[in-house]
Amino acid sequence: MKRIRICAAVMTFLLMLSTAVPVFAGTWTEHEDKTWTYIDDNGESLTGWIEDGEKTYYLDENGVLKTGWFKLKGSWYYFDENGVLAKDQWIDNYYVNSEGKMKGIR
């Protein structure tokens, strides 16, 4: 019985520890021109695709968060007003798939 309690305590501690570790650290920064960048823990502006939990964002070569329609490597993507990539939905008359790529027209 004591062994079961110890195992349960260890498992509880490990589960708590795994949920307490941040997956994504850093700071979103808004600039005077109303653009947003993401500054990592080293103080550097990130570029490219980033994921924060279940949300996906794209920061251009200057580190600026993209919103609206954006063409990248021959594919169109849609990012809402908060910069979150739209997936598996219709945007206006265009369908974006599970990767966020425009695939269909109504």
C-alpha positions as CSV (number, residue, x, y, z in Angstrom):
1,M,0.0,0.0,0.0
2,K,2.9,2.4,0.9
3,R,4.4,1.6,-2.5
4,I,1.2,2.6,-4.3
5,R,1.1,5.9,-2.5
6,I,4.7,6.7,-3.3
7,C,4.1,5.9,-7.0
8,A,1.0,8.1,-7.0
9,A,2.8,11.0,-5.4
10,V,5.7,10.7,-7.9
11,M,3.3,10.5,-10.8
12,T,1.4,13.6,-9.5
13,F,4.6,15.5,-9.1
14,L,5.8,14.6,-12.6
15,L,2.4,15.6,-14.1
16,M,2.5,18.9,-12.2
17,L,6.0,19.6,-13.4
18,S,5.2,18.9,-17.0
19,T,2.2,21.3,-17.1
20,A,4.2,24.1,-15.3
21,V,6.9,24.3,-17.9
22,P,6.1,27.0,-20.5
23,V,6.1,25.8,-24.1
24,F,6.6,29.2,-25.6
25,A,8.3,32.1,-23.8
26,G,8.9,35.7,-24.8
27,T,6.9,38.9,-25.3
28,W,4.7,40.3,-28.0
29,T,5.5,44.0,-28.5
30,E,3.3,46.6,-30.2
31,H,5.0,49.4,-32.0
32,E,3.9,53.0,-32.7
33,D,2.8,52.1,-36.3
34,K,0.4,49.5,-34.7
35,T,2.5,46.5,-35.9
36,W,3.5,43.6,-33.6
37,T,6.7,41.7,-33.2
38,Y,7.7,38.8,-31.0
39,I,10.8,39.3,-28.8
40,D,12.3,36.0,-27.5
41,D,14.0,35.6,-24.1
42,N,17.4,36.7,-25.6
43,G,15.8,40.1,-26.7
44,E,15.8,39.1,-30.4
45,S,12.9,39.6,-32.8
46,L,11.7,36.3,-34.2
47,T,10.8,35.7,-37.9
48,G,9.0,32.9,-39.8
49,W,6.4,30.5,-38.4
50,I,5.8,30.3,-34.7
51,E,3.3,28.3,-32.7
52,D,1.9,29.4,-29.3
53,G,-0.2,26.6,-27.9
54,E,-2.7,25.7,-30.7
55,K,-2.3,29.1,-32.5
56,T,0.0,29.6,-35.5
57,Y,1.5,33.0,-36.5
58,Y,3.8,34.2,-39.2
59,L,6.4,37.0,-38.7
60,D,7.9,38.4,-41.9
61,E,11.6,39.0,-42.6
62,N,11.4,42.1,-40.4
63,G,9.7,40.3,-37.6
64,V,6.3,41.9,-38.2
65,L,3.2,39.9,-37.5
66,K,1.2,39.3,-40.6
67,T,-2.6,39.8,-40.8
68,G,-5.1,39.3,-43.6
69,W,-4.2,37.4,-46.8
70,F,-0.5,36.7,-47.3
71,K,1.3,34.8,-50.1
72,L,4.3,32.7,-49.1
73,K,6.2,30.4,-51.4
74,G,3.3,30.2,-53.9
75,S,0.5,29.6,-51.4
76,W,-2.0,32.0,-49.9
77,Y,-2.7,32.0,-46.2
78,Y,-5.2,34.0,-44.1
79,F,-4.3,35.5,-40.7
80,D,-7.1,37.0,-38.6
81,E,-6.9,40.5,-37.0
82,N,-4.9,39.0,-34.2
83,G,-2.4,37.4,-36.6
84,V,-3.7,33.8,-35.9
85,L,-3.6,31.5,-39.0
86,A,-7.0,30.4,-40.1
87,K,-7.4,26.6,-40.6
88,D,-10.2,24.4,-41.9
89,Q,-12.6,27.2,-42.7
90,W,-14.1,29.5,-45.3
91,I,-12.7,33.0,-45.4
92,D,-14.9,35.1,-47.7
93,N,-15.2,32.9,-50.7
94,Y,-12.0,30.9,-50.2
95,Y,-11.4,27.7,-48.2
96,V,-8.2,27.3,-46.2
97,N,-7.2,23.7,-45.3
98,S,-5.8,22.2,-42.1
99,E,-2.4,23.7,-42.9
100,G,-3.9,27.1,-43.5
101,K,-3.3,27.1,-47.3
102,M,-6.1,28.4,-49.6
103,K,-7.4,25.4,-51.5
104,G,-10.9,26.2,-52.8
105,I,-13.2,28.8,-54.1
106,R,-17.0,28.9,-53.6
